[in-house]
């Protein structure tokens, strides 16, 4: 049995000398929750566009989150949940709180979320071969 508890990484924040965050590896359930939240967002937006869009997508049988994830793995997840689950400490002050995470600028939030997703993703076949 492998637990992700305690699997952390301290990272220097790009473009901010002396600033850092500590991220944790997300559990399977946290990744699933973030993925489900993202799918719900995408489907809600599609429904608001009307039934014709949904019929077209159903005919293509391609989930929008899966298709987009091929290009950018972060698009398969709700960024806010990834950040809330994944950031455990930082140099910005005392304790990390969800409201404080919401105050990150877009570039830092994107960077941190991508780092968390990459750190939490299972190794690819190529990475396993090289290990």
Buried (B, 14 or more C-beta within 10 A) or exposed (E): EEEBEEBBBEBEBEEEEEBEBBBBBBBEEBBEBBBBBBBEEBBEEBEEEEEEEEEEBEEEEEBBBEEBBEEEBBBBBBBBBBBBBBBEBBEBEEEBEEEBBEEBEEEBBBBBBBBBBEBBEEEEEEEEEEE
